[in-house]
Amino acid sequence: MHLYVDASFEVGGYSGVGGVIYAESGEALVFFSDEVTSDLVQMIDKDGQVTIIQELEMLALLIAFKLVPQVFQS
């Protein structure tokens, strides 16, 4: 199994997370892609912080790990 995740962050623009889990054969088993709301961006962002891309990358990874059991159930 191979897991790939990514995130995007634009101040005042689009922010999102996504990922895909592939079987060893190359078949896509499950994927996700979603916009991160401005409310969540504001909750994560700390005063003086330039970007929250690291936090969004970790969020994408956590979501992917939550999806792994679904892969084995199907």
C-alpha positions in Angstrom: 0.0 0.0 0.0 1.2 3.5 -0.8 -0.2 6.7 0.7 0.2 10.2 -0.7 -1.2 13.3 0.9 -1.0 17.0 0.1 -2.3 20.4 1.3 -2.6 23.9 0.0 -2.8 27.2 1.8 -3.4 30.7 0.4 -3.8 33.6 2.8 -7.4 34.8 2.2 -7.8 32.3 -0.6 -8.4 28.6 -1.1 -7.0 26.1 1.3 -7.5 22.3 1.1 -6.3 18.8 1.9 -6.3 15.7 -0.1 -4.8 12.3 -0.4 -4.9 8.9 -2.1 -4.2 5.3 -1.0 -2.9 3.0 -3.7 -2.6 -0.8 -3.7 0.8 -2.2 -4.5 -0.6 -3.0 -8.0 -1.2 0.7 -8.6 -5.0 0.6 -8.2 -6.4 3.6 -6.3 -8.2 2.2 -3.3 -9.5 5.4 -1.7 -9.1 9.1 -2.1 -10.2 12.3 -0.5 -10.1 16.0 -1.3 -11.8 18.8 0.6 -11.6 22.5 1.2 -10.5 23.7 4.6 -13.0 26.3 5.9 -11.9 29.8 6.8 -13.1 29.1 10.3 -10.7 26.2 10.7 -7.9 28.2 9.2 -8.5 30.9 11.8 -8.6 28.3 14.6 -5.2 26.9 13.5 -3.5 30.2 12.7 -1.5 31.7 15.6 -0.6 35.4 15.9 2.5 36.1 13.9 2.4 32.8 12.0 3.2 33.3 8.3 1.7 30.0 7.1 -0.2 27.0 8.4 0.8 24.6 5.6 2.6 22.3 8.0 -0.6 21.9 10.1 -2.7 21.3 7.0 -0.2 18.6 5.8 -0.5 16.9 9.1 -4.3 17.1 8.9 -4.2 15.4 5.5 -2.1 12.6 7.0 -4.5 12.1 9.9 -7.5 12.0 7.6 -5.7 9.4 5.4 -4.9 7.2 8.4 -8.5 7.4 9.5 -9.4 6.0 6.0 -7.1 3.1 6.1 -9.5 0.8 7.9 -12.1 1.4 5.2 -9.6 0.1 2.7 -9.4 -3.2 4.5 -13.1 -3.5 5.0 -13.9 -3.4 1.3 
